[in-house]
Amino acid sequence: MDKLTKEQRHKNMQAIRSKDTKIEILLRKALWHEGIRYRKNYKVCSCHPDIVITKYKIAVFCDGEFWHGMRDISNCTKFWHDKIKRNVERDLENTIELRDNGWIVLRFWETEIKKHLADCVAEVQRCIDARRRTIAIRRTRN
């Protein structure tokens, strides 16, 4: 059973954000500082990645461990277990759809962003560099 009252649980759940989370803002600030320009929560295909670099077709998702199934949820109620399972399924569907449409999809876990922010930024930069090379090769062939 839940250790919180219904009102306490309601207040906690109301405070959980789906956009502009702390980890998103942390990663966005670091990318902006490196000169990487992006759009936030921009609709691509049928999903809304947290960060979208439209010029290079790169979609970045900042995933929380609990909501996206990294943490052990065996002690959760059936409702939460089903909800988190559906989140993980939707993540996979979004990734497949984006990749099928030529997008690079990056997913960073909350702890990755908090503990290894520079590595996350470097990964985004590597993907940008790879896309730049691909674009340059196409231009030389034409």
Disulfide bonds with the S-S distance in Angstrom:
none
